[in-house]
Amino acid sequence: MSNISGTVPTNGFVQKWVKEVAAMCQPDDVYWCDGSEDERERLTQAAVQCGDLIPLNQQALPGCYLHRSALNDVARTENLTFVCSEDKEDAGPNNNWMAPAESYDKLSKIFAGSMRGRTLYVIPFLMGPQGSPFSKVGIQVTDSVYVVLNMRIMTRMGKIALDHLGDSDDFTRCLHGKADLDIERRFICHYPQDNTIWSVGSGYGGNALLAKKCLALRIASKLGHKDGWLAEHMLIVGVESPDGEIHYICGAFPSACGKTNLAMLVPPATMKGWKIHTIGDDISWIRVGADGRLWAINPEAGVFGVAPGTGSNTNLNAYRTVTKDTIFTNVAMRSDGTVWWEGHDDPVPSDALDWRGEPWDPEGGTPAAHPNSRFTVSIKNCPSYSSEWEKPQGVPISAMLFGARRQKLIPLVYQSFDWQHGTFLGATLASETTAAATGAVGVVRRDPMAMLPFCGYNMGDYWQHWLSMAKRAANPPKIFRVNWFQRNERGRFLWPGFGENLRVLRWIIERCKSGGAAQETPIGYVPKASSLSGDGLNIAQSDIDQLVSVDREGWRNNLKSQSDFFATFGDRLPAGIKEEHKSLANRLKA
């Protein structure tokens, strides 16, 4: 019998499930988390003692710690991630599938006895604002104190979740165990029909913080499909003009494509009076409001951001956000107990330990920080944080952006003709891969709505669900594609990006208000170059012209790639997507 500590909830469904898990995993102790500050301090010290956390320089970085993951456990393992629906077709070609009975049996054998000598932590957590009908409760069980401390940052944890749940059995059952961290025994399995997630053999964030991609996207997307709402891989940002008017924008970008930068954008000095209000940097849950608009909440409470490339020149707000109460994962540590990564403000250090904990040679050709190294920090730390994050009804969305990393073809920004065409723009999103997932970097791959790794059901059905939102929402947002990453023949970026992206947001807002100079092209409404230029923009007119040009021949060549991708969905491909593909082909011929 395990030793039990902490306050056990009165909810019988939660008690029963945790007992079943404990009987299988056989921990020495079961600890029920309450989310208190006293608990955080105790568990932090426990994490330091067991080596999961390394204290950093508390004068320079108060409340900050470093974690080093196993060398084979540094990113999401998409090839080991499964959707275990009853019917394989419901998982779709966008997901790996395993039969539920087979996967439960396989993982049960790995979990059996895997927590002997360890503590099983029970984490009640709430996704979304307190009192919101949008919000969902999860109970995560884990043998990792590192996971507990990250979940405390990323969710509303403890009593607040149990109060929201009450006596209901409507909670996501999240079982996580490190086991032996053997990649051959690593599986991340989702059971939409059971509202359940099992993850074993990994301690990395996206595989182990089950509130994040697993619940907030894979499980929630299926819940949204059933109940008429959207769970999306989207930031939420409020853009305030000098006259005080605020427009809220959602934006979907694959990992490491500038999403956190955009969510925390710092207006350039030349755009006086403009302000940014950060609601969320990664995930949006979106519903139709009584006014016919789409309203969004950020279900998370923290930011799990990519460290490399984060500096005061690229993302000043993020850089300031991580100066206290932050857990860093797989960054470099200098001899003075501070952290460093490629793109950090400080010069390259000569006395650092790399992300593996080994002495780092700046001339050795290997990075000091892992390219997918991370920081976990409360969203309230962000200087541009908006208290609208806590509004139970969320915020009304004026525009949705689909962005990706493309050196050619995709203009800086263009607008869809209507909602169906906008869904098509999202469905055809393709990006150059980054280090956020295992595999080759720099390869162009399809990533519809930036959801290919995260959609918890057949993507053909998902697109149909998107198309159906137009019937539910009388006043849906305008939809845009953006691409900050165009390069010229010499490999130089054409657009300065970062704070200057506000110029693009300004044009987007003007379009939402039936203004903004644009020209109709075969791919959508593209801004006139004059709409983007202005005081303080240090960029050649020829570069602006290229940024908004449409390469018709390149787009014609792109049609077959779209067709090949869509063909993988067979008869699940919606008629509306087929119509838009055919219409694009006809417009390009004209």
Backbone torsions as a table, in degrees:
resi	resn	phi	psi	omega
1	MET	NA	131.6	180.0
2	SER	-75.1	148.9	171.8
3	ASN	-76.5	133.2	-176.0
4	ILE	-113.3	131.2	176.5
5	SER	-137.1	164.7	-173.7
6	GLY	88.5	175.4	-177.2
7	THR	-90.7	113.0	179.9
8	VAL	-76.7	129.8	-178.1
9	PRO	-70.7	160.3	179.8
10	THR	-81.5	-13.8	-178.5
11	ASN	-64.3	114.6	-176.2
12	GLY	-66.9	-31.3	179.6
13	PHE	-66.5	-40.7	178.6
14	VAL	-66.8	-46.1	179.3
15	GLN	-56.8	-46.8	-176.8
16	LYS	-62.0	-45.0	-177.9
17	TRP	-65.2	-43.2	-179.4
18	VAL	-64.5	-37.9	177.0
19	LYS	-61.9	-40.4	179.7
20	GLU	-64.2	-42.5	179.9
21	VAL	-65.9	-44.1	-179.0
22	ALA	-63.2	-37.9	178.6
23	ALA	-63.5	-33.9	179.4
24	MET	-78.0	-46.5	-172.5
25	CYS	-84.9	-22.9	174.8
26	GLN	56.6	53.6	175.6
27	PRO	-70.5	159.5	173.0
28	ASP	-73.1	-35.4	-176.3
29	ASP	-135.6	149.9	172.1
30	VAL	-120.9	124.3	-178.8
31	TYR	-121.0	125.2	178.8
32	TRP	-94.0	117.2	-175.9
33	CYS	-78.8	142.0	178.3
34	ASP	-114.4	-7.1	176.6
35	GLY	79.8	9.2	-176.3
36	SER	-77.8	162.9	177.6
37	GLU	-67.1	-39.2	177.8
38	ASP	-60.5	-41.2	178.4
39	GLU	-64.0	-41.9	179.2
40	ARG	-57.6	-44.6	-179.2
41	GLU	-63.7	-42.9	-179.4
42	ARG	-66.0	-43.7	-177.9
43	LEU	-72.0	-31.1	175.8
44	THR	-63.2	-44.0	178.5
45	GLN	-64.9	-37.4	177.1
46	ALA	-63.5	-39.0	179.1
47	ALA	-67.1	-36.2	177.1
48	VAL	-66.5	-43.8	-177.0
49	GLN	-64.4	-35.4	-178.4
50	CYS	-88.9	-2.7	176.1
51	GLY	90.3	2.9	178.3
52	ASP	-71.4	-29.7	178.6
53	LEU	-126.2	143.8	174.8
54	ILE	-114.5	121.3	179.0
55	PRO	-63.5	136.6	174.7
56	LEU	-95.6	179.6	-179.9
57	ASN	-62.7	106.7	-172.4
58	GLN	-74.9	-14.3	173.5
59	GLN	-78.8	-43.6	-178.6
60	ALA	-81.7	-34.6	-176.1
61	LEU	-133.6	72.6	-175.9
62	PRO	-60.8	133.1	177.4
63	GLY	75.0	13.7	-175.3
64	CYS	-105.4	145.3	-178.5
65	TYR	-140.8	158.7	179.0
66	LEU	-114.9	137.6	173.3
67	HIS	-121.7	137.5	173.4
68	ARG	-114.6	121.8	-179.7
69	SER	-84.5	170.1	174.6
70	ALA	-61.2	148.8	-174.6
71	LEU	-63.2	-24.3	179.9
72	ASN	-97.5	18.5	-169.8
73	ASP	-143.4	68.1	-169.5
74	VAL	-125.0	3.6	-177.6
75	ALA	-162.0	169.7	173.7
76	ARG	-62.0	134.3	178.1
77	THR	-103.0	86.9	-174.2
78	GLU	-64.5	-31.9	-179.3
79	ASN	-70.4	-15.1	179.0
80	LEU	-109.6	13.4	-179.3
81	THR	-105.6	128.9	-172.2
82	PHE	-127.9	146.3	165.9
83	VAL	-107.0	116.2	-172.5
84	CYS	-104.1	61.9	175.9
85	SER	-74.5	160.9	179.1
86	GLU	-61.7	-41.0	-177.9
87	ASP	-107.2	126.7	-178.5
88	LYS	-58.7	-36.4	-178.8
89	GLU	-63.6	-28.8	179.2
90	ASP	-69.3	-27.9	175.1
91	ALA	-74.2	-35.7	175.1
92	GLY	81.2	168.0	178.8
93	PRO	-69.2	-12.8	178.6
94	ASN	-79.6	-8.7	-178.9
95	ASN	-125.4	150.0	163.1
96	ASN	-74.4	142.0	-177.6
97	TRP	-125.0	143.2	170.7
98	MET	-139.3	140.7	178.9
99	ALA	-60.3	137.3	-176.2
100	PRO	-54.2	-46.7	-177.4
101	ALA	-62.9	-41.0	-180.0
102	GLU	-64.0	-44.5	-176.7
103	SER	-71.1	-40.7	176.6
104	TYR	-59.3	-41.5	-179.7
105	ASP	-65.9	-45.2	-177.9
106	LYS	-63.6	-46.7	-177.4
107	LEU	-73.6	-32.6	178.1
108	SER	-59.6	-37.4	-179.5
109	LYS	-68.9	-31.3	176.5
110	ILE	-75.6	-40.5	-179.7
111	PHE	-69.5	-29.0	-173.1
112	ALA	-55.9	116.7	178.2
113	GLY	70.9	7.8	-172.9
114	SER	-71.8	-14.1	-177.8
115	MET	-107.5	15.3	174.3
116	ARG	-60.8	133.5	-177.8
117	GLY	81.4	2.9	-177.7
118	ARG	-123.0	169.8	173.7
119	THR	-100.8	134.8	172.2
120	LEU	-94.3	116.9	179.0
121	TYR	-96.6	135.3	177.2
122	VAL	-108.3	119.4	-174.4
123	ILE	-115.4	101.8	169.9
124	PRO	-78.3	131.2	-178.4
125	PHE	-142.0	150.4	179.9
126	LEU	-113.4	129.5	174.5
127	MET	-103.4	111.4	-178.4
128	GLY	111.3	167.8	-176.2
129	PRO	-65.4	150.8	174.9
130	GLN	-60.4	133.1	177.1
131	GLY	80.9	4.2	-178.5
132	SER	-88.8	136.1	173.9
133	PRO	-66.9	-15.9	176.2
134	PHE	-70.8	-28.5	-163.3
135	SER	-73.9	152.6	-179.2
136	LYS	-131.2	148.0	179.3
137	VAL	-104.5	140.2	170.4
138	GLY	-128.2	153.8	170.5
139	ILE	-121.1	113.1	177.1
140	GLN	-103.9	132.5	172.4
141	VAL	-107.8	132.8	-176.7
142	THR	-151.2	156.7	173.2
143	ASP	-106.5	18.0	-177.4
144	SER	-115.9	117.1	176.7
145	VAL	-69.4	-29.2	173.4
146	TYR	-59.2	-42.5	177.8
147	VAL	-64.1	-42.6	179.6
148	VAL	-57.3	-47.9	-175.5
149	LEU	-69.1	-33.2	174.7
150	ASN	-70.9	-41.0	178.7
151	MET	-64.0	-31.7	177.7
152	ARG	-63.4	-34.1	178.2
153	ILE	-79.2	-41.3	-170.4
154	MET	-81.5	-16.4	-177.7
155	THR	-133.8	172.8	169.0
156	ARG	-90.3	108.1	-165.1
157	MET	-110.5	143.4	170.8
158	GLY	102.6	-135.6	-173.3
159	LYS	-58.2	-36.2	-178.2
160	ILE	-58.5	-35.5	179.3
161	ALA	-74.1	-43.7	-179.6
162	LEU	-65.4	-36.4	176.6
163	ASP	-63.7	-40.5	179.3
164	HIS	-65.9	-38.1	-177.7
165	LEU	-72.8	-38.8	-176.7
166	GLY	61.9	-133.4	-178.9
167	ASP	-96.2	8.2	-174.7
168	SER	-74.0	157.6	171.4
169	ASP	-103.0	15.5	-178.0
170	ASP	-87.4	74.9	177.1
171	PHE	-141.0	153.4	178.1
172	THR	-84.7	127.2	-178.1
173	ARG	-90.9	111.6	-172.3
174	CYS	-116.7	106.6	-179.8
175	LEU	-107.2	122.8	178.6
176	HIS	-131.2	136.7	173.5
177	GLY	-145.9	140.7	178.3
178	LYS	-73.0	-29.3	-172.6
179	ALA	50.4	-124.6	-178.7
180	ASP	-108.3	12.9	179.0
181	LEU	55.7	29.6	178.6
182	ASP	-85.2	120.9	-177.2
183	ILE	-63.7	-21.5	176.3
184	GLU	-76.7	-13.5	178.5
185	ARG	-124.0	38.4	-179.7
186	ARG	-111.6	124.4	179.4
187	PHE	-145.0	138.1	172.8
188	ILE	-122.5	106.2	-171.1
189	CYS	-117.1	136.6	-178.9
190	HIS	-118.6	134.7	-178.9
191	TYR	-122.0	84.7	-175.3
192	PRO	-57.3	-38.2	-177.6
193	GLN	-67.4	-21.8	179.7
194	ASP	-105.9	-2.2	-175.0
195	ASN	52.5	48.7	-171.2
196	THR	-136.1	145.7	175.5
197	ILE	-132.4	131.1	172.4
198	TRP	-121.8	127.7	179.0
199	SER	-133.9	127.1	-177.6
200	VAL	-139.7	144.2	172.6
201	GLY	91.8	8.1	179.3
202	SER	-140.0	146.1	172.7
203	GLY	-115.1	2.5	-177.1
204	TYR	-73.4	147.8	-173.3
205	GLY	-46.1	-61.4	-175.0
206	GLY	-64.1	-21.4	177.9
207	ASN	-93.8	-20.3	-169.5
208	ALA	-117.2	-28.1	175.4
209	LEU	-85.6	87.3	-165.9
210	LEU	-72.5	-11.4	173.9
211	ALA	-69.3	-25.0	-167.5
212	LYS	-79.2	-108.1	-175.0
213	LYS	-64.1	-35.2	-174.2
214	CYS	-64.8	-54.4	-179.7
215	LEU	-83.5	-53.2	-169.3
216	ALA	-64.7	-21.5	178.6
217	LEU	-119.5	-59.8	-171.4
218	ARG	-66.3	-50.1	178.6
219	ILE	-73.0	-44.6	-176.9
220	ALA	-65.1	-33.9	179.2
221	SER	-62.2	-37.8	177.6
222	LYS	-71.4	-38.8	175.1
223	LEU	-61.0	-41.3	179.1
224	GLY	-65.6	-38.4	177.3
225	HIS	-60.4	-39.7	-179.0
226	LYS	-72.8	-37.6	-170.6
227	ASP	-107.6	3.2	172.3
228	GLY	88.7	30.4	175.8
229	TRP	-136.6	176.3	-175.0
230	LEU	-119.3	135.2	169.0
231	ALA	-112.5	115.5	-168.0
232	GLU	-128.8	150.9	177.2
233	HIS	-82.9	67.3	-170.0
234	MET	-132.6	138.9	167.5
235	LEU	-73.2	163.5	169.8
236	ILE	-132.0	122.4	-179.1
237	VAL	-136.5	139.6	174.2
238	GLY	-98.0	130.6	179.8
239	VAL	-113.7	115.1	-177.5
240	GLU	-103.3	124.2	178.6
241	SER	-81.9	166.7	-178.4
242	PRO	-58.7	-22.4	178.7
243	ASP	-85.7	4.7	175.0
244	GLY	91.4	0.5	179.9
245	GLU	-81.6	132.2	-178.6
246	ILE	-112.6	128.8	172.4
247	HIS	-115.8	133.7	179.8
248	TYR	-99.1	136.1	-174.9
249	ILE	-127.2	136.2	170.1
250	CYS	-102.1	146.7	179.7
251	GLY	-145.7	129.7	178.9
252	ALA	-104.8	123.8	178.5
253	PHE	-139.0	137.0	171.3
254	PRO	-58.2	159.6	-178.0
255	SER	-55.7	142.6	177.3
256	ALA	63.9	32.5	176.5
257	CYS	-117.3	21.8	173.2
258	GLY	93.9	15.2	-176.5
259	LYS	-68.3	-47.7	178.3
260	THR	-63.2	-38.5	177.1
261	ASN	-57.8	-43.6	-178.7
262	LEU	-69.9	-39.0	-179.6
263	ALA	-63.8	-28.6	-177.1
264	MET	-114.8	25.6	-174.2
265	LEU	-53.2	140.2	174.1
266	VAL	-105.3	117.3	-178.2
267	PRO	-58.1	140.3	177.6
268	PRO	-68.0	156.3	-177.9
269	ALA	-59.1	-26.1	-178.1
270	THR	-77.0	-9.7	179.8
271	MET	-112.7	67.8	-176.1
272	LYS	-65.4	141.6	176.3
273	GLY	90.9	-12.3	177.6
274	TRP	-84.4	142.5	-179.0
275	LYS	-134.7	152.5	178.9
276	ILE	-117.6	136.3	178.9
277	HIS	-122.2	111.4	-175.5
278	THR	-86.0	120.3	175.3
279	ILE	-100.2	-41.5	-179.4
280	GLY	-167.6	155.7	-175.4
281	ASP	-113.4	-0.5	-170.2
282	ASP	-144.2	-42.2	-169.7
283	ILE	-133.8	138.5	176.8
284	SER	-129.2	134.8	167.3
285	TRP	-107.1	125.0	-165.3
286	ILE	-125.5	129.4	179.1
287	ARG	-132.4	159.9	176.3
288	VAL	-81.0	127.6	178.2
289	GLY	-87.6	171.1	179.5
290	ALA	-62.3	-22.2	-178.9
291	ASP	-89.0	6.0	178.6
292	GLY	82.9	-2.1	175.9
293	ARG	-91.1	164.6	172.2
294	LEU	-90.9	134.3	179.8
295	TRP	-118.1	141.1	-173.1
296	ALA	-128.8	143.7	167.6
297	ILE	-119.0	155.6	167.5
298	ASN	-96.1	111.9	-177.0
299	PRO	-72.5	-13.6	-176.7
300	GLU	-88.8	165.6	177.2
301	ALA	-114.8	-6.6	-176.6
302	GLY	-139.7	-177.3	-179.9
303	VAL	-121.9	127.5	175.3
304	PHE	-113.9	81.3	-167.8
305	GLY	-100.3	159.5	176.0
306	VAL	-80.3	126.2	-176.6
307	ALA	-76.3	-50.9	-176.3
308	PRO	-56.6	137.0	-177.4
309	GLY	90.4	-7.5	-180.0
310	THR	-90.3	112.9	177.6
311	GLY	-148.0	177.6	-177.3
312	SER	-67.9	-25.0	178.4
313	ASN	-80.6	-27.1	-177.0
314	THR	-96.8	-40.1	-178.7
315	ASN	-155.0	80.9	-175.7
316	LEU	-60.1	-40.7	-178.6
317	ASN	-65.7	-41.5	176.9
318	ALA	-65.2	-40.0	-179.8
319	TYR	-60.8	-41.0	178.1
320	ARG	-73.1	-31.5	-177.5
321	THR	-61.0	-35.9	-171.8
322	VAL	-95.5	22.8	179.4
323	THR	-88.7	-4.2	176.5
324	LYS	-155.0	155.2	173.2
325	ASP	48.8	48.3	-176.6
326	THR	-125.0	140.6	170.1
327	ILE	-101.7	117.2	177.0
328	PHE	-96.1	139.7	179.0
329	THR	-123.6	121.5	173.0
330	ASN	63.9	31.1	168.9
331	VAL	-95.0	172.6	176.6
332	ALA	-83.7	154.4	177.3
333	MET	-124.8	128.0	178.7
334	ARG	-83.9	167.9	-174.8
335	SER	-64.7	-21.0	179.2
336	ASP	-89.3	9.8	177.6
337	GLY	79.4	17.3	173.5
338	THR	-105.5	170.5	-173.8
339	VAL	-106.9	160.9	178.2
340	TRP	-152.1	150.7	174.4
341	TRP	-152.7	163.5	177.0
342	GLU	-61.5	126.8	-175.1
343	GLY	96.8	-3.0	175.6
344	HIS	-66.2	153.6	179.8
345	ASP	-61.6	-39.3	-173.0
346	ASP	-73.0	154.5	179.6
347	PRO	-64.7	163.5	179.5
348	VAL	-58.0	125.4	-176.7
349	PRO	-80.6	151.7	177.3
350	SER	-103.0	-2.5	-172.1
351	ASP	-133.8	42.6	-175.1
352	ALA	-107.8	152.6	165.7
353	LEU	-93.5	134.9	-179.2
354	ASP	-76.4	-175.5	-174.2
355	TRP	-64.7	-18.2	177.0
356	ARG	-85.5	-10.4	-175.2
357	GLY	89.6	12.4	179.7
358	GLU	-100.3	149.8	175.6
359	PRO	-55.7	133.6	-174.0
360	TRP	-103.6	132.2	177.0
361	ASP	-102.5	111.9	-179.1
362	PRO	-57.7	-22.9	179.7
363	GLU	-96.1	4.7	-172.4
364	GLY	-81.4	-10.6	176.8
365	GLY	86.7	2.2	176.6
366	THR	-113.7	148.3	-178.2
367	PRO	-71.2	150.0	176.2
368	ALA	-72.8	-45.9	176.4
369	ALA	-102.2	145.0	175.4
370	HIS	-61.9	140.2	-178.6
371	PRO	-56.3	-22.8	177.6
372	ASN	-108.5	24.2	177.0
373	SER	-64.1	153.9	-166.7
374	ARG	-133.8	164.3	167.0
375	PHE	-130.2	140.5	175.5
376	THR	-116.8	123.6	-173.5
377	VAL	-154.7	149.3	178.1
378	SER	-63.1	138.8	177.5
379	ILE	-63.5	-22.9	180.0
380	LYS	-70.6	-14.6	175.3
381	ASN	-71.6	-21.2	-173.4
382	CYS	-70.1	130.1	179.5
383	PRO	-59.3	-26.2	-179.5
384	SER	-98.8	12.4	178.9
385	TYR	-54.4	138.2	177.8
386	SER	-113.7	134.3	178.6
387	SER	-68.6	-9.7	173.6
388	GLU	-60.9	-19.6	175.3
389	TRP	-52.9	-31.3	-174.8
390	GLU	-91.7	-1.2	-178.2
391	LYS	-71.2	123.5	-177.6
392	PRO	-59.2	-31.9	-178.1
393	GLN	-85.7	-9.1	-178.2
394	GLY	81.8	-160.8	-179.6
395	VAL	-125.8	150.0	-179.5
396	PRO	-78.9	137.2	-173.3
397	ILE	-101.2	122.6	178.4
398	SER	-88.2	-34.5	-175.0
399	ALA	-145.9	150.8	172.4
400	MET	-122.1	135.9	179.8
401	LEU	-113.6	140.9	167.2
402	PHE	-117.5	118.6	-177.0
403	GLY	-128.0	155.5	179.9
404	ALA	-156.7	174.1	-178.0
405	ARG	-99.8	104.3	179.8
406	ARG	-136.1	128.3	-178.7
407	GLN	-76.5	-25.4	-176.2
408	LYS	-138.8	176.2	169.4
409	LEU	74.4	-53.4	-171.8
410	ILE	-84.8	121.2	177.5
411	PRO	-61.6	167.9	178.8
412	LEU	-55.8	-43.7	178.8
413	VAL	-159.8	143.1	168.3
414	TYR	-154.5	157.6	-173.1
415	GLN	-108.4	142.2	176.3
416	SER	-72.2	160.4	178.6
417	PHE	-74.4	-33.5	-179.4
418	ASP	-164.6	-174.0	-176.0
419	TRP	-64.1	-42.6	-179.9
420	GLN	-63.0	-43.8	177.9
421	HIS	-65.5	-36.3	177.2
422	GLY	-63.9	-38.6	175.2
423	THR	-62.0	-39.2	176.8
424	PHE	-63.3	-40.0	177.5
425	LEU	-60.8	-41.8	176.7
426	GLY	-66.8	-38.9	-177.3
427	ALA	-68.0	-24.3	-178.7
428	THR	-101.1	10.4	179.7
429	LEU	-59.2	132.3	176.6
430	ALA	-138.0	144.8	-174.7
431	SER	-145.0	155.6	173.2
432	GLU	-78.4	127.9	-172.6
433	THR	-65.3	153.5	-179.5
434	THR	-124.2	-173.2	-176.3
435	ALA	-82.6	3.4	-177.7
436	ALA	-69.5	-19.9	175.9
437	ALA	-128.0	155.3	178.5
438	THR	-67.6	149.6	179.9
439	GLY	123.8	-177.2	-177.8
440	ALA	-67.4	147.1	179.7
441	VAL	-105.0	140.0	175.5
442	GLY	93.6	4.7	179.3
443	VAL	-89.1	133.7	177.7
444	VAL	-76.8	123.6	177.2
445	ARG	-136.8	150.1	175.9
446	ARG	-64.9	134.7	177.3
447	ASP	-145.5	71.3	-175.5
448	PRO	-52.8	130.6	179.5
449	MET	52.4	19.9	-172.5
450	ALA	55.2	29.1	-174.0
451	MET	-117.0	2.1	-175.0
452	LEU	-55.0	-42.9	178.9
453	PRO	-79.0	-6.3	-167.0
454	PHE	-123.9	-10.2	-179.8
455	CYS	-73.0	123.9	-172.2
456	GLY	-85.9	12.2	178.7
457	TYR	-156.1	-177.6	-175.3
458	ASN	-58.1	125.2	-174.3
459	MET	-67.5	-25.2	173.2
460	GLY	-61.6	-43.6	176.4
461	ASP	-66.7	-34.6	178.4
462	TYR	-63.5	-44.5	177.0
463	TRP	-63.1	-39.5	177.7
464	GLN	-62.6	-38.6	177.1
465	HIS	-62.0	-42.8	175.8
466	TRP	-59.2	-47.6	-179.2
467	LEU	-59.8	-37.1	-177.4
468	SER	-69.5	-18.3	-179.3
469	MET	-64.0	-26.2	179.3
470	ALA	-63.0	-29.1	178.4
471	LYS	-78.4	-26.4	-179.3
472	ARG	-84.9	-33.5	-174.8
473	ALA	-104.4	116.0	179.8
474	ALA	-72.6	-25.3	-176.2
475	ASN	-134.1	68.3	-176.6
476	PRO	-72.1	163.0	178.2
477	PRO	-67.0	157.8	168.4
478	LYS	-74.9	150.3	-176.1
479	ILE	-119.4	137.2	-174.9
480	PHE	-135.1	151.5	165.5
481	ARG	-104.2	142.1	174.7
482	VAL	-133.7	154.4	178.7
483	ASN	-153.0	103.4	-179.1
484	TRP	-81.2	-4.5	-161.1
485	PHE	-110.1	15.8	177.0
486	GLN	-60.9	142.3	177.9
487	ARG	-125.8	155.8	174.1
488	ASN	-88.0	-174.8	-175.9
489	GLU	-63.6	-23.2	-179.8
490	ARG	-90.4	3.1	177.6
491	GLY	85.8	7.0	-179.3
492	ARG	-86.1	138.7	176.0
493	PHE	-63.8	135.5	179.8
494	LEU	-80.4	-33.6	-175.3
495	TRP	-107.9	135.5	-177.1
496	PRO	-67.5	-25.6	176.0
497	GLY	68.8	-159.0	178.4
498	PHE	52.0	-124.9	-177.0
499	GLY	-60.2	-30.9	-178.7
500	GLU	-67.5	-13.7	175.8
501	ASN	-63.0	-17.1	176.0
502	LEU	-61.3	-29.4	176.7
503	ARG	-62.1	-37.3	177.2
504	VAL	-69.6	-42.5	177.5
505	LEU	-61.6	-36.6	178.3
506	ARG	-61.0	-44.6	178.5
507	TRP	-65.1	-39.3	178.2
508	ILE	-60.2	-44.5	178.8
509	ILE	-64.7	-40.0	176.5
510	GLU	-60.2	-41.0	177.7
511	ARG	-64.1	-36.6	178.0
512	CYS	-66.3	-22.5	179.1
513	LYS	-101.3	18.7	178.0
514	SER	67.5	27.8	175.6
515	GLY	-122.9	-156.5	177.8
516	GLY	78.2	117.3	-178.4
517	ALA	-69.2	130.6	-178.0
518	ALA	-149.1	159.7	173.5
519	GLN	-125.0	141.3	-179.8
520	GLU	-79.1	131.2	178.9
521	THR	-129.5	172.4	178.9
522	PRO	-60.1	-24.5	-176.0
523	ILE	-98.4	-12.4	-179.0
524	GLY	148.4	-169.3	179.5
525	TYR	-86.9	117.9	-178.6
526	VAL	-105.8	138.2	-178.5
527	PRO	-66.4	146.9	168.6
528	LYS	-71.6	144.6	-173.8
529	ALA	-54.4	-33.1	-178.5
530	SER	-64.5	-22.2	-179.3
531	SER	-72.6	-19.6	-175.6
532	LEU	-104.8	-25.7	-178.7
533	SER	-77.5	-179.5	-179.7
534	GLY	147.5	-175.1	-176.1
535	ASP	-58.1	133.2	171.4
536	GLY	83.5	-3.7	179.2
537	LEU	-87.3	107.8	-175.1
538	ASN	-90.6	79.2	-177.5
539	ILE	-150.4	139.1	-177.9
540	ALA	-67.7	146.4	179.0
541	GLN	-59.9	-35.0	179.4
542	SER	-64.1	-34.9	177.8
543	ASP	-69.1	-41.3	177.2
544	ILE	-61.6	-43.8	179.2
545	ASP	-58.8	-42.1	179.4
546	GLN	-67.6	-35.9	-179.2
547	LEU	-62.0	-29.7	-177.6
548	VAL	-109.7	12.3	178.4
549	SER	-83.2	157.2	179.5
550	VAL	-118.2	116.2	179.6
551	ASP	-84.7	90.7	-174.3
552	ARG	-60.1	-40.4	-179.1
553	GLU	-65.9	-41.2	176.9
554	GLY	-61.7	-39.7	178.7
555	TRP	-68.6	-37.3	176.7
556	ARG	-62.4	-40.6	178.4
557	ASN	-66.7	-25.5	-177.9
558	ASN	-77.5	-18.3	-175.5
559	LEU	-61.0	-40.2	-178.1
560	LYS	-65.7	-39.2	177.1
561	SER	-59.7	-41.6	176.1
562	GLN	-61.4	-46.1	-178.6
563	SER	-60.4	-44.1	-178.8
564	ASP	-62.6	-41.1	179.6
565	PHE	-66.4	-47.1	-179.0
566	PHE	-62.4	-32.8	-177.7
567	ALA	-61.6	-25.0	-178.5
568	THR	-68.1	-14.6	-178.7
569	PHE	-96.4	-2.2	173.3
570	GLY	51.5	-133.7	-175.8
571	ASP	-77.8	-0.6	173.9
572	ARG	-82.6	-9.2	179.8
573	LEU	-70.4	122.3	-176.3
574	PRO	-66.4	149.5	178.8
575	ALA	-60.0	-36.2	-179.0
576	GLY	-62.6	-35.5	177.4
577	ILE	-69.9	-42.3	176.8
578	LYS	-59.5	-43.2	-179.8
579	GLU	-60.4	-44.0	-177.4
580	GLU	-68.0	-36.7	178.2
581	HIS	-64.9	-43.5	178.8
582	LYS	-65.2	-41.6	-179.9
583	SER	-63.6	-39.9	177.5
584	LEU	-61.7	-44.6	179.1
585	ALA	-59.7	-42.5	-179.8
586	ASN	-66.7	-39.7	-179.8
587	ARG	-66.7	-36.0	179.8
588	LEU	-71.1	-24.6	177.2
589	LYS	-75.9	-30.4	-171.0
590	ALA	-62.0	NA	NA
